[in-house]
Amino acid sequence: MGKVVLVTGAARQLGGRFVRRIQRDPEVERVIAVDAVTPPHRLGSAEFVRTDIRQSGIARVLAENAVDTVVHLAVTGGAATGAGSGSYSTVKETNVIGTMQLLGACQKSPTVRRLVVKSSTSVYGGTSRDPAVFTETTQPKSLPAAGFAKDAVEVEGYVRGFARRRPDVAVCVLRFANILGPFADSALAEYFSMPLIPTVLGYDPRLQFVHEDDVLEVLKLAAQEPRHGSGTSGTFNIAGDGVLLLSQCARRLGRPTVPLLLPAVTWVGSALRAVGATDFSPEQIRLLTHGRVVQTSQMREVLGFEPMYTTAETFADFTRSRGSGLLPPERVGRAVDRVAGLLNVEAGTEAVAEGAKR
């Protein structure tokens, strides 16, 4: 008998691609795709079960299908395509309450032997006191206080508790750097797709990316039985080699940046979220202020995974997918200088006027 793999978050782009990818594994006999909404994409030969993991029905799905491997991809920063507008409170409930229900069902299941959880390097937070490079054991200087990063921290806490209660289950937590690629639908992908890129004045953060194809491959590896001394239990940072500065990203995109004082960036982020243009959250603003770089030696030495794409190659592939109409670097530079000068003069004038009122 082959493996029976249950995948949560199947309605999202990444979840759907993984469902189709894992079907090609000769060790896998059946794939059960789960989500609260019907996926807008094909799932191949997978059996789709529409169920909300926040509800106890997920335990019945595990039991009826004798699932032995669970790949939990429903921990996300936004609603799935086709899920409607969806407030963040609903997303948070799915992230946290949904994970608790799923882990409770896994704990009771006698057939589950492997659990893979998609997490994020955002669990390390983002402050000016951060180390240059985070390892898997680095404790954040300040735990994330809200948003997806806080959800990811809570989810990992519940997963550690599950691992203690079920030591017979191989548990693998994958902390992904920012996921990009031609099909990326993340908040950062939306940010880089804006015609003008707002940045924090005086900061040029270091960023790491992981290609969505590498994400699929490492998820597949983590869901398999260990081979050649590799291990699929533990927590691993997943990122492409190298880093890029935010300014380098903007130049390679051919899009002008708009440097703003931090309060102005926060205001712009709130305005963009209000009109639904992009999820420019406080968490993302911290990333675009302080950056984040992680060490990936455990990914290679213990998990046995070597990404196909570096950070620069990942961003290049993402850039190609954005299409034509980009500006030459010299025009970008002139536009940045002009807009920044105007905005900073205006900000200074407003500050003086506010001071006079006080």
N, C-alpha and C positions, 0 to 999 in steps of 0.2 A: 504494500500500500504506500502511495506517495504522500507527501505532506499536504495538509489542509491549512491554508494561510488566510487569515482574516485581516483585511486592510480597512482602517477607519479613514474618514476624510476623503472618500472616493469621488465626491462631487467637485473637489478642487482640481485644478489643472495638474498639479504635481501628483496628487493621489490617483487620478485617472491614468496618468502615464505609468506610474509604478504598478498599478493593477495589470496593465497590458504587458509591462516588462516582466513581471514575476511569473506570468503564465508560460513564458518561454523556458523557464528553468525545468530541466528534465526531472528533478526531484519532486516537483510540485504536481500534485494530482488535481486539486481543486483550489479555486480562489473565491473567497466570499468578500464582496465589496459592500461596505456599509456607509451610509450617510443619512442625514435627516431629510435631505432633498434629493430629487432625482437628478443624476449627473447630466449635464448638457453635452457630454461627449460619450463616445463608444467605450465599452469596457471589455471588448473582445468576448471570450468565452466565460468570463467571470459571472458568478451568480450574484446579482444585486439584491440586497435586502434593505429596504427603506426602514430605518429605525433610528431613533434619537439615543445616542449613547448616554444622555443624561437620565434616561429611564431604565428601569430594571429589565426591560425586554432584551437588552444586550446579552444577559446571562443565558437566556433561552437560545439565542442564536449560537453562542459558543457550544452549548450542550447538544443541540440538535444536529450540529454539523461536525462534532468531535474535532474541533479546531485544536491544532497543536502549536501553531505559530501565529502570534498577533503582531502586526506592524501598525503602530499608532501614529497616524499622520494628521489627526484632527486637532492638534495643538497649533493654532494659527493666530495671525494678527488681524484677520478680517473675515468677513462673511464669504462663503463660497459663491461662485457665479451661479445665478439662478435661485439664490436663497432670499431674494428680495433685499430691501434696504438693510435690515438687520442692525439693531443697535449694538454697541460694543458690549453692553451688559449681557446680551444673548451669546456673543462670542466668548466672553469670559466664562459664562456658565458652562459652555461646551468644553472649553479648555480645562477648567478646574473640576466642576461637578461631573462633567462627562468622563474625565480621567479617573476620578474616584469610583464612579460606577463601573467603568471598564475594569479597573484593577480589582474591585470587589468580585466581579464576575470571574476574572482570571484566577483569583485566589481560591474560589470554590470549584473551579474546573479541574477534574483529574487528568484531562488530556493535554492541557497547555504545558509546553515545555520550553518555549522561547518567546521572549517579549522584546520588541524593538520600539524605541520611543524617539520621535523626532523632537529635538530641543533646539536651542539657539545659544550662540555665544553672547547674546544680550544678557544672560544671567550674570555676567561679570559686571554689569552696570557701566557707568561712564562718568568719571570725575577727573579733575585735574591732578589728582593724587594717584592715579592708576599706574601700575608698572608698565614698562615698555612692551612686555609680552606676557600674556596670561598662559599659565599651564592649567591642566585639569584640576589641580589641587589648590590653585590660587583662590584665596578668599577675597571677595570684592570689598573695596574700601567703604562702599555704601550700597546696600541692597536696593534694587529697583523698587520704587515706591508705588508705581502704578503701571497700567498698560500691559502689553504682551510680555515684556521682560519680567514683570512681577508674576504673571501667570506661569511663565516657564520655570521660575524659581519654585513656586508652589507645586507644580507638576513633578519636578524632579524630587522634591521632598517626599511626595506620596509614592513615587516609584522606588525610592530607597527603602521606605517602609515595607512596600510589597516584597522587595528582594530579601529583606530580613525574614519575613514571614514564610516565603516560599523559596528557600535556598536551592530547591531542586530545579527551579526555572532559571534558564540563562537569560539575564537581563542586560540589554545593551542600550545605552543612552547616547545619541549622536547630537553633539552641539555644533550646528552648522553656522558658519559665517554667512554673510549676506549672499543669498542665492540669486544668481543672475543667469541669463541665457535668452535665446530667441523667444521663448514662451513664458518668461518670467512675468508674474502678475502681482508681485509684492509692492509694498509701499515705496521701497527704495527704487524699484524699476519705474514706478510712476513719477517719482521725484526726478530721476535722470531723464525722463521723457518730456519734462516741462520745457517750453521754449526759452525761458530765462530761469536760471538756477539760483535761488537765494542761498547765500552762505553767511556764516557768522564772521563778521569783520575781525581780522587779526588772528584767525585760526585757519589752518590748512591740515586737517586730520588725515592720519594714515588709515587706509581701508583695506580690507581683505574680502575676496569673493570666492565663492565655490560655484562651479558650473552645474546647472540642473542635471546634465547627463551624468556627472560624477555623483550627484546626490542619489540618482536612481541606482547606480552601480554599488555604492557603499551600502545603501539600504538592502539591496539584494544580498550582498556579502554578509551583512549582519544577520540576515534571516536564515542563512545556511548553517549547516554543521561546520565546525572549525576544520580547517585543512592546513597541512604543512606547518603545524606549530602556531597558526594564527589563533587568536581568541576572540570570541564574540560576546564576552561579558565585560561590563565596565562602562566607563564614561569616556568619550573621545571627542576632541576638537576636530572638526572637519573643515578644511580650507585649502585653497590652492596656494602654491608657493608664491612668495613675494608679496609686496604691498604696492598700493598706488595712493598718491596724495589726491585729495579731492580736486585740487586745481588741475592735476594731470587728467583726471577723469573728464572734467569739463572741456579741456582742450581736445581730447580725443573724440569727444562727442561733437565738437564744433559748436557748442552752445555757450553763450555769454553767462558769466556769473554775476550776481548782484550782491555784493558784500553789504551786510546790514549789521547794525548794532544788535546785540543779543535780544533786547526787549522787542525790537522791531521784527526780528525773525520769529519770535514767539507769537507776536500779533499776526504776522503773515500766515503762520501755521494754523492758527485758530480760524482765520478767515477762509483758508483753503479747505479745511475740514468742514466748515459751516456750509459751503457751497458744494461739497462733495467732489471737489477737484482732485484731491489726493489726501491720504491719511498721513498728514505731516504732523506727527505726534510729538509730544515733549521728549519721548524716548528717542525718536529719530533725530531731533535737534541736538540731543546730547551726543549721539554718535557723530553727527556732522560738526560738532564742536571739538570733542576730545579724541575721536577715532577709537579703534580697537584692533589689536593684533594678537593672535593666539599662536601658541606653539603646537606643531602637529606631529611631533616625533612618535607619540603613542599611537597615532593613526597608522603609521607605517610599521613600527616595530612590534606592536601587540595585535592590532586589528589586521595588519597585513594588507593595507590599502594604499595604492599610489594613484593620486588623481591624474586624469588625462590632461587637464587644463591647469595652467598657472592662473594666478589672479589677473595678470595682464591679458592673457589669452581669453579668459572668461569675459573680461570687460570688452575686448575686441569683438568677440562673437555677439555679445549683447548690442554693441554699437552698430554692427552691420545689420542687425535685425530692425533697427530704428528707421531705416530707409534713408533716402536722399534729403537734400534741403539743408544740410549742415553748413556752417560758416567756416571759412579758412581761419587758422589760428590768429593771424595778425588782425583780422577784422574783429574776432572775439575779444582780443586784448583791448582794442580801441573802444569797443562798445562797453566793456566792463569799466574802464577808466571813466568814461563819460557818465554812465548811469550811477556809478558809485559816488562820484563827485557831487552830482545833483542830490542824491539821497542823503548824503552826509551833511550837506549844507542845510537841507530842509530839516533833518533831525536836530541839528545844532540850533536852528532858529526856534523850533518848537520847544527845545529844552530851555532856552533863554526866556521864552514867553511864559512857560510854566513856572520858572523860578521867579519871575516878576509878579505872578499872581500870588505866590506864597509870601 
